[in-house]
Amino acid sequence: MEDAFIAVFANVGAILILALTLKAFNKVDINITWSLISLGIFTCYVFALFRGAEVIPLDIFFTDMSWNWSGKIAVIILWGSAILALAKYKHGFRIADAGFTFKQSEGSLKPAFIVLYLFVVLQVIVSWFWSGEPRYDLETLLYQATMPGFDEEPMFRGVLLFCISLAIVSKRYSLASAPINIGGLLLVLLFGLVHGVMFSAGEWYFSFTSILLTGGYGFILLWLRERTGSLVFPILAHNSVNFVGQLI
C-alpha cells in the first residue's frame, strides 16, 4: 500500500516541477492557496481509493467481490463532499462550474457524439490487439459500466479540473472548439502517470505505453468536458469504453 502512495506522490512532484518550469517561462501563474487545495483533494482521493474498504467494508457482506467497489464509493462520497464545500466556501461557485450540469454547450452535441463513437472504436481496436482475455462475469461488467465514470470523471474532470484551473492559471487554447487550459493538460499528464509509473518492492516500473494510452484517453475525456461544458459525455464515454474493453 505504501508503495502506491510513493509512486502517486512522485508523479505529483513531476507535475509540480513542470508547473514551476512553465511559471519560470511566464506561461502560467501559480496560486499557492488553490495549489494546496488541489493537492489536498488529490491526497484524499488516493486515500479514499486505496483505503476505502476500511471505512466502507463491503467485503464483509459480499465476500466474493473481485473489484474495488468500496474505494470507488468512498471517492464518490469524497467528490460529493468537495462540491458541497466549494458551494459553501467559494464565493460565486455554481456546481455547473465544475461540470455538474445536464446542459450542453451550444453546438456541442453532434461533435460530442462523433468523438464518443470514435472513442469506443479506438477502445475496440486497442482491446483487440493488446488486452487479455474478455471477462463476461456480471460483477465485472456492472463495475466497468458504472464505477470508473462516476468515480474518476467527477473527480478529475470535475472537482480537480475546477481547482487546478484556479491553481495553475493560464489562457485557454481552442482545440476543435474546446477551450482547454494548461492546468487541464497537466491534469491529463498526471492521469497518465498514475497509470504508467509504479513503485513496488523497492523498484520503479515505467510503462510508456500505459502513460501514452491513458493520457490520450484522459485528453479525449478532457476535450469532451470542455467542449460540452458538462460531465455527462465524459462519464458516458468513460463507462462505455471500460465496458467495451471487457468484452473483447
DRENBA-139414 format. One record per residue: residue number from 1; residue in three letters; x, y, z of N, C-alpha, C in turn. Coordinates in steps of 0.001 Angstrom, whole numbers, plus 500000, padded with zeros to 6 digits. Layout:
PAGU    n  res      nX      nY      nZ     caX     caY     caZ      cX      cY      cZ
PAGU  NUM  ala       X       Y       Z       X       Y       Z       X       Y       Z
...
//
This chain:
PAGU    n  res      nX      nY      nZ     caX     caY     caZ      cX      cY      cZ
PAGU    1  met  500820  498791  500000  500000  500000  500000  500854  501258  500000
PAGU    2  glu  501915  501247  500835  502795  502398  500906  503493  502639  499568
PAGU    3  asp  503778  501554  498845  504417  501689  497537  503550  502505  496582
PAGU    4  ala  502247  502271  496642  501341  503000  495760  501382  504489  496053
PAGU    5  phe  501445  504861  497327  501496  506271  497695  502809  506909  497252
PAGU    6  ile  503906  506165  497358  505199  506690  496911  505142  507022  495425
PAGU    7  ala  504585  506126  494631  504503  506345  493180  503599  507521  492861
PAGU    8  val  502451  507582  493503  501485  508642  493215  502082  510010  493511
PAGU    9  phe  502723  510160  494645  503229  511475  495016  504528  511827  494293
PAGU   10  ala  505237  510824  493810  506353  511110  492905  505820  511697  491604
PAGU   11  asn  504707  511174  491135  504068  511700  489927  503581  513132  490142
PAGU   12  val  503023  513400  491307  502599  514762  491636  503806  515695  491642
PAGU   13  gly  504934  515207  492163  506151  516011  492167  506608  516360  490765
PAGU   14  ala  506475  515413  489831  506850  515676  488444  505963  516765  487840
PAGU   15  ile  504676  516738  488149  503753  517766  487662  504105  519118  488261
PAGU   16  leu  504467  519136  489528  504841  520381  490194  506082  520996  489552
PAGU   17  ile  507071  520156  489257  508290  520658  488612  507963  521251  487244
PAGU   18  leu  507102  520575  486507  506712  521072  485189  505957  522395  485315
PAGU   19  ala  505071  522505  486293  504320  523738  486510  505247  524887  486868
PAGU   20  leu  506235  524619  487714  507192  525657  488092  508050  526079  486900
PAGU   21  thr  508370  525131  486037  509119  525452  484816  508300  526367  483910
PAGU   22  leu  507024  526039  483749  506137  526886  482944  505988  528268  483567
PAGU   23  lys  505972  528324  484896  505914  529598  485600  507157  530424  485304
PAGU   24  ala  508311  529777  485281  509562  530481  485009  509579  531093  483610
PAGU   25  phe  508864  530479  482687  508785  530991  481316  507530  531854  481098
PAGU   26  asn  506881  532227  482207  505708  533111  482176  504552  532541  481353
PAGU   27  lys  504430  531223  481337  503310  530597  480639  502106  530403  481550
PAGU   28  val  502351  530363  482854  501277  530207  483826  501554  531080  485043
PAGU   29  asp  500511  531346  485789  500630  531910  487133  500190  530836  488117
PAGU   30  ile  500848  530806  489263  500535  529778  490253  499942  530418  491497
PAGU   31  asn  498761  529955  491883  498101  530403  493100  498369  529359  494189
PAGU   32  ile  499093  529757  495227  499522  528808  496258  498323  528202  496984
PAGU   33  thr  497346  529032  497326  496190  528527  498084  495463  527436  497326
PAGU   34  trp  495157  527695  496053  494426  526705  495277  495309  525511  494919
PAGU   35  ser  496614  525723  494860  497523  524591  494648  497469  523640  495834
PAGU   36  leu  497456  524199  497040  497369  523373  498246  496012  522685  498349
PAGU   37  ile  494952  523392  497954  493613  522785  497957  493572  521620  496974
PAGU   38  ser  494132  521829  495784  494155  520763  494769  494935  519564  495273
PAGU   39  leu  496096  519827  495882  496921  518738  496420  496188  518010  497533
PAGU   40  gly  495505  518771  498395  494759  518150  499491  493644  517249  498987
PAGU   41  ile  492911  517720  497977  491826  516905  497424  492380  515655  496765
PAGU   42  phe  493491  515795  496019  494076  514624  495361  494604  513625  496392
PAGU   43  thr  495195  514134  497470  495665  513242  498536  494502  512470  499146
PAGU   44  cys  493411  513163  499401  492212  512497  499933  491679  511464  498944
PAGU   45  tyr  491788  511796  497652  491343  510851  496616  492145  509549  496696
PAGU   46  val  493463  509675  496814  494314  508482  496876  493969  507644  498106
PAGU   47  phe  493816  508301  499262  493463  507574  500477  492096  506907  500339
PAGU   48  ala  491125  507622  499783  489789  507051  499633  489812  505838  498718
PAGU   49  leu  490565  505932  497624  490601  504841  496657  491254  503598  497237
PAGU   50  phe  492397  503785  497922  493152  502627  498411  492747  502171  499810
PAGU   51  arg  492137  503067  500586  491766  502703  501961  490257  502715  502177
PAGU   52  gly  489506  502847  501102  488056  502932  501225  487430  501728  501893
PAGU   53  ala  488040  500569  501690  487480  499341  502269  487508  499361  503793
PAGU   54  glu  488398  500174  504381  488457  500264  505834  487279  501056  506397
PAGU   55  val  486728  501946  505576  485599  502776  506002  484275  502195  505521
PAGU   56  ile  484318  501611  504311  483112  501009  503726  483430  499535  503445
PAGU   57  pro  483367  498689  504468  483799  497290  504335  482763  496401  503656
PAGU   58  leu  482552  496629  502373  481558  495837  501647  481920  494356  501587
PAGU   59  asp  483218  494059  501713  483643  492667  501619  483095  491819  502770
PAGU   60  ile  482638  492470  503820  482018  491720  504919  480712  491086  504458
PAGU   61  phe  479999  491816  503605  478694  491352  503141  478775  490625  501800
PAGU   62  phe  479787  491006  500983  479959  490383  499665  481387  489830  499606
PAGU   63  thr  481548  488618  500085  482885  488062  500279  483587  487669  498987
PAGU   64  asp  482858  487585  497890  483469  487131  496648  483702  488266  495647
PAGU   65  met  483748  489518  496126  483961  490647  495226  485373  490639  494661
PAGU   66  ser  485498  490943  493363  486794  490983  492701  487297  492401  492470
PAGU   67  trp  486416  493391  492608  486756  494762  492260  486637  495682  493471
PAGU   68  asn  487272  496850  493361  487365  497790  494477  486127  498678  494575
PAGU   69  trp  484988  498075  494837  483754  498830  494982  483842  499821  496145
PAGU   70  ser  484424  499383  497250  484495  500241  498437  485289  501504  498154
PAGU   71  gly  486434  501350  497497  487258  502510  497189  486549  503478  496267
PAGU   72  lys  485881  502949  495257  485168  503805  494309  484022  504552  494990
PAGU   73  ile  483278  503870  495830  482175  504515  496540  482716  505583  497482
PAGU   74  ala  483849  505297  498128  484470  506292  499007  484856  507546  498222
PAGU   75  val  485357  507360  497002  485707  508509  496164  484462  509298  495773
PAGU   76  ile  483389  508614  495449  482137  509297  495100  481655  510154  496275
PAGU   77  ile  481752  509612  497484  481404  510393  498672  482349  511584  498808
PAGU   78  leu  483610  511377  498497  484609  512448  498600  484317  513589  497641
PAGU   79  trp  484089  513267  496337  483852  514384  495420  482525  515073  495712
PAGU   80  gly  481558  514321  496232  480311  514956  496646  480549  515935  497792
PAGU   81  ser  481393  515542  498738  481723  516414  499869  482501  517637  499396
PAGU   82  ala  483399  517440  498419  484181  518554  497887  483287  519580  497201
PAGU   83  ile  482298  519106  496452  481366  520011  495787  480579  520813  496820
PAGU   84  leu  480137  520158  497885  479412  520866  498940  480287  521914  499602
PAGU   85  ala  481568  521577  499822  482498  522528  500436  482740  523728  499526
PAGU   86  leu  482891  523478  498218  483079  524576  497276  481846  525474  497234
PAGU   87  ala  480673  524859  497252  479431  525636  497221  479291  526513  498458
PAGU   88  lys  479802  526032  499571  479666  526773  500830  480727  527859  500981
PAGU   89  tyr  481975  527551  500572  483081  528445  500907  483659  529219  499718
PAGU   90  lys  483378  528796  498467  483912  529521  497308  482856  530502  496818
PAGU   91  his  483153  531774  496970  482181  532804  496600  481841  532719  495115
PAGU   92  gly  480566  532694  494824  480101  532692  493446  480168  531342  492755
PAGU   93  phe  480562  530301  493477  480674  528978  492855  479307  528400  492552
PAGU   94  arg  479163  527862  491347  477985  527099  490946  478449  525701  490559
PAGU   95  ile  477689  524687  490888  478141  523326  490606  478348  523113  489106
PAGU   96  ala  477659  523902  488295  477860  523803  486846  479270  524232  486455
PAGU   97  asp  479922  525056  487288  481296  525482  487007  482253  524297  486999
PAGU   98  ala  481890  523236  487714  482704  522024  487755  482135  520931  486861
PAGU   99  gly  481208  521307  485988  480654  520347  485030  479441  519593  485497
PAGU  100  phe  478940  519901  486692  477787  519182  487222  476508  519828  486698
PAGU  101  thr  476219  519569  485448  475036  520088  484796  474670  519193  483621
PAGU  102  phe  473396  519105  483339  472952  518344  482172  472935  519228  480919
PAGU  103  lys  473048  520526  481104  473038  521445  479969  474333  521318  479185
PAGU  104  gln  474210  521186  477872  475365  521047  476997  475607  522359  476250
PAGU  105  ser  476878  522686  476048  477207  523919  475337  476581  523913  473947
PAGU  106  glu  476224  525079  473484  475567  525206  472193  476439  524634  471076
PAGU  107  gly  475837  523802  470247  476540  523222  469111  477488  522089  469451
PAGU  108  ser  477442  521591  470695  478413  520578  471115  477915  519143  470982
PAGU  109  leu  476619  518945  470836  476086  517584  470864  476598  516731  469706
PAGU  110  lys  476532  517247  468494  476967  516458  467342  478437  516078  467433
PAGU  111  pro  479373  517048  467656  480775  516645  467777  481038  515721  468961
PAGU  112  ala  480288  515910  470054  480480  515045  471215  480072  513606  470905
PAGU  113  phe  478961  513421  470206  478537  512073  469829  479538  511433  468857
PAGU  114  ile  480082  512231  467944  481079  511712  466987  482327  511252  467732
PAGU  115  val  482809  512090  468654  484008  511736  469432  483737  510521  470302
PAGU  116  leu  482557  510452  470902  482192  509285  471709  482237  508014  470867
PAGU  117  tyr  481679  508064  469689  481675  506896  468803  483098  506495  468434
PAGU  118  leu  483916  507463  468038  485296  507173  467659  486109  506670  468853
PAGU  119  phe  485807  507161  470028  486483  506729  471249  486215  505244  471506
PAGU  120  val  484971  504844  471355  484616  503434  471552  485289  502569  470486
PAGU  121  val  485317  503045  469242  486005  502306  468176  487485  502146  468504
PAGU  122  leu  488101  503224  469007  489508  503149  469414  489704  502096  470484
PAGU  123  gln  488802  502044  471460  488912  501046  472518  488765  499633  471963
PAGU  124  val  487893  499437  471004  487741  498122  470372  489060  497699  469729
PAGU  125  ile  489703  498618  469023  490972  498312  468357  492050  497996  469381
PAGU  126  val  492145  498840  470413  493154  498625  471458  492929  497291  472156
PAGU  127  ser  491685  497004  472505  491378  495752  473200  491643  494540  472314
PAGU  128  trp  491369  494681  471040  491565  493565  470117  493030  493143  470045
PAGU  129  phe  493941  494131  470058  495362  493836  469872  496137  493691  471180
PAGU  130  trp  495685  494358  472259  496551  494412  473440  495917  493913  474725
PAGU  131  ser  494624  493716  474765  494025  493314  476043  494167  491814  476257
PAGU  132  gly  493843  491398  477487  493874  489975  477788  492559  489314  477413
PAGU  133  glu  492233  488266  478116  491003  487545  477839  489793  488383  478245
PAGU  134  pro  488703  488321  477479  487485  489045  477860  486897  488486  479143
PAGU  135  arg  486175  489339  479862  485533  488916  481099  484054  489235  481000
PAGU  136  tyr  483247  488193  481114  481804  488356  480948  481033  488174  482250
PAGU  137  asp  481735  488043  483381  481009  487834  484628  480251  489104  485000
PAGU  138  leu  479143  488942  485672  478221  490040  485956  478874  491144  486770
PAGU  139  glu  479654  490776  487786  480275  491809  488625  481192  492703  487808
PAGU  140  thr  482034  492100  486972  482970  492874  486166  482241  493821  485228
PAGU  141  leu  481237  493320  484527  480510  494156  483572  479759  495277  484278
PAGU  142  leu  479153  494983  485424  478425  496004  486169  479388  497059  486707
PAGU  143  tyr  480521  496620  487214  481522  497537  487760  482054  498463  486672
PAGU  144  gln  482453  497891  485541  483046  498692  484472  482027  499613  483805
PAGU  145  ala  480758  499266  483867  479714  500098  483263  479276  501243  484165
PAGU  146  thr  479766  501262  485406  479303  502291  486347  480439  503006  487078
PAGU  147  met  481285  502268  487764  482206  502865  488714  483290  503768  488110
PAGU  148  pro  483956  503388  487021  485044  504254  486520  484578  505671  486200
PAGU  149  gly  483463  505790  485501  482972  507108  485125  482469  507912  486303
PAGU  150  phe  481741  507273  487214  481173  508003  488344  482208  508288  489433
PAGU  151  asp  483338  507607  489390  484443  507891  490306  485371  508944  489695
PAGU  152  glu  485998  508621  488570  487102  509433  488057  486663  510706  487352
PAGU  153  glu  485547  510692  486648  485161  511891  485904  484749  513052  486809
PAGU  154  pro  483822  512862  487760  483522  513980  488655  484738  514441  489455
PAGU  155  met  485675  513522  489724  486864  513922  490474  487884  514619  489570
PAGU  156  phe  488316  513950  488484  489387  514506  487649  488889  515604  486713
PAGU  157  arg  487818  515348  485990  487313  516342  485035  486295  517280  485657
PAGU  158  gly  485985  517072  486944  485052  517936  487648  485753  518754  488720
PAGU  159  val  485860  518197  489914  486399  518925  491065  487849  519343  490851
PAGU  160  leu  488718  518388  490499  490135  518708  490359  490397  519658  489192
PAGU  161  leu  489670  519504  488095  489854  520415  486967  489480  521836  487368
PAGU  162  phe  488390  521987  488095  487990  523314  488568  489073  523905  489463
PAGU  163  cys  489567  523120  490414  490545  523623  491380  491900  523900  490731
PAGU  164  ile  492355  522994  489869  493674  523182  489279  493667  524329  488272
PAGU  165  ser  492505  524644  487725  492402  525793  486827  492566  527100  487596
PAGU  166  leu  492262  527080  488882  492496  528229  489746  493906  528203  490336
PAGU  167  ala  494485  527001  490424  495832  526860  490979  496904  527188  489950
PAGU  168  ile  496723  526710  488725  497678  526935  487635  496928  527704  486557
PAGU  169  val  497084  528999  486586  496253  529895  485767  496945  530181  484437
PAGU  170  ser  496227  529962  483355  496762  530247  482025  495617  530645  481109
PAGU  171  lys  495966  531140  479946  494928  531385  478959  494431  530049  478420
PAGU  172  arg  493288  530085  477791  492714  528882  477201  492994  528847  475707
PAGU  173  tyr  493249  527634  475223  493533  527422  473810  492374  526643  473203
PAGU  174  ser  491857  527121  472083  490737  526454  471432  491244  525280  470607
PAGU  175  leu  490875  524070  471024  491225  522853  470310  489933  522228  469792
PAGU  176  ala  489657  522427  468505  488400  521975  467910  487208  522483  468717
PAGU  177  ser  487277  523773  469056  486212  524488  469762  486099  524153  471239
PAGU  178  ala  487068  523412  471784  487088  523140  473221  488121  524052  473874
PAGU  179  pro  487716  524914  474813  488656  525847  475455  489465  525168  476556
PAGU  180  ile  490660  524720  476223  491475  523927  477138  492628  524770  477668
PAGU  181  asn  492858  524691  478979  493958  525442  479591  495106  524511  479984
PAGU  182  ile  496203  525113  480412  497390  524325  480751  497147  523471  481986
PAGU  183  gly  496372  523985  482941  496052  523183  484124  495365  521887  483743
PAGU  184  gly  494438  521957  482795  493753  520752  482330  494706  519776  481676
PAGU  185  leu  495662  520288  480911  496640  519416  480252  497570  518763  481266
PAGU  186  leu  497948  519505  482311  498779  518915  483362  498014  517829  484114
PAGU  187  leu  496721  518024  484270  495895  517008  484921  495816  515752  484055
PAGU  188  val  495771  515934  482724  495799  514797  481804  497111  514033  481955
PAGU  189  leu  498220  514773  482050  499524  514129  482229  499570  513354  483540
PAGU  190  leu  499046  513943  484608  499007  513242  485892  498165  511981  485783
PAGU  191  phe  497048  512062  485076  496168  510914  484872  496922  509776  484183
PAGU  192  gly  497775  510130  483222  498581  509121  482535  499679  508564  483424
PAGU  193  leu  500335  509437  484168  501460  509000  485009  501020  508032  486097
PAGU  194  val  499868  508306  486736  499453  507429  487831  499073  506040  487334
PAGU  195  his  498842  505904  486021  498554  504590  485458  499792  503910  484864
PAGU  196  gly  500866  504681  484675  502024  504116  483978  503320  504117  484737
PAGU  197  val  503369  504751  485897  504588  504775  486714  504261  504152  488064
PAGU  198  met  504881  503026  488354  504578  502274  489571  505847  502070  490398
PAGU  199  phe  505657  501894  491700  506751  501579  492610  506338  500376  493437
PAGU  200  ser  507141  499321  493383  506784  498094  494099  508038  497367  494559
PAGU  201  ala  508049  496969  495814  509157  496190  496389  510502  496877  496162
PAGU  202  gly  510505  498193  496300  511750  498940  496186  512214  499215  494774
PAGU  203  glu  511396  498898  493781  511791  499117  492388  510719  499923  491659
PAGU  204  trp  511190  500742  490708  510297  501543  489878  509979  500802  488596
PAGU  205  tyr  508730  500899  488159  508291  500297  486905  507664  501391  486045
PAGU  206  phe  508099  501456  484803  507676  502526  483902  507114  501914  482633
PAGU  207  ser  505897  502300  482281  505270  501820  481048  504879  503022  480198
PAGU  208  phe  505694  503305  479192  505407  504428  478304  504085  504193  477571
PAGU  209  thr  503806  502940  477228  502558  502624  476529  501350  502979  477389
PAGU  210  ser  501412  502632  478678  500298  502939  479576  500123  504440  479753
PAGU  211  ile  501235  505152  479887  501164  506607  480032  500551  507230  478792
PAGU  212  leu  501029  506799  477632  500546  507364  476368  499068  507041  476159
PAGU  213  leu  498697  505785  476396  497323  505365  476153  496364  506020  477147
PAGU  214  thr  496694  505937  478441  495803  506509  479448  495778  508023  479357
PAGU  215  gly  496936  508621  479102  496965  510064  478921  496151  510487  477715
PAGU  216  gly  496236  509711  476630  495431  510001  475445  493950  509894  475735
PAGU  217  tyr  493569  508857  476480  492167  508712  476875  491744  509901  477745
PAGU  218  gly  492625  510291  478669  492332  511423  479539  492133  512709  478747
PAGU  219  phe  492925  512873  477678  492779  514071  476850  491430  514076  476128
PAGU  220  ile  491015  512920  475626  489704  512837  474970  488594  513193  475955
PAGU  221  leu  488695  512680  477173  487692  512971  478192  487712  514447  478579
PAGU  222  leu  488907  515030  478656  489017  516465  478922  488372  517265  477794
PAGU  223  trp  488624  516857  476553  488036  517569  475415  486506  517519  475487
PAGU  224  leu  485958  516361  475786  484503  516238  475913  483961  517144  477012
PAGU  225  arg  484679  517174  478125  484244  518030  479254  484253  519507  478873
PAGU  226  glu  485333  519951  478242  485440  521368  477916  484564  521749  476723
PAGU  227  arg  484388  520849  475785  483575  521169  474604  482093  521266  474966
PAGU  228  thr  481649  520364  475840  480228  520346  476189  479921  521187  477419
PAGU  229  gly  480931  521472  478247  480695  522193  479492  480029  521356  480554
PAGU  230  ser  480043  520049  480377  479311  519147  481265  480082  517844  481443
PAGU  231  leu  479781  517143  482535  480385  515836  482795  479589  514681  482198
PAGU  232  val  478464  514964  481584  477608  513899  481068  478344  513038  480047
PAGU  233  phe  478922  513656  479023  479608  512884  477997  480886  512216  478510
PAGU  234  pro  481713  512893  479335  482861  512186  479894  482488  510943  480697
PAGU  235  ile  481435  511030  481507  481002  509861  482283  480515  508758  481348
PAGU  236  leu  479688  509127  480380  479156  508151  479430  480294  507505  478636
PAGU  237  ala  481243  508321  478188  482356  507803  477395  483250  506885  478221
PAGU  238  his  483565  507302  479438  484463  506511  480285  483865  505142  480588
PAGU  239  asn  482614  505126  480980  481975  503847  481296  481789  502979  480052
PAGU  240  ser  481469  503595  478912  481295  502846  477682  482588  502176  477257
PAGU  241  val  483683  502938  477315  484980  502411  476900  485428  501281  477835
PAGU  242  asn  485266  501475  479140  485659  500419  480070  484804  499164  479907
PAGU  243  phe  483513  499356  479666  482619  498220  479480  482989  497461  478217
PAGU  244  val  483160  498166  477114  483519  497516  475835  484858  496798  475961
PAGU  245  gly  485776  497396  476717  487085  496777  476887  487046  495418  477535
PAGU  246  gln  485998  495126  478298  485864  493820  478933  485272  492761  478023
PAGU  247  leu  484724  493180  476888  484026  492260  476008  484916  491685  474902
PAGU  248  ile  486100  492283  474740  486950  491887  473603  488272  491320  474088
//
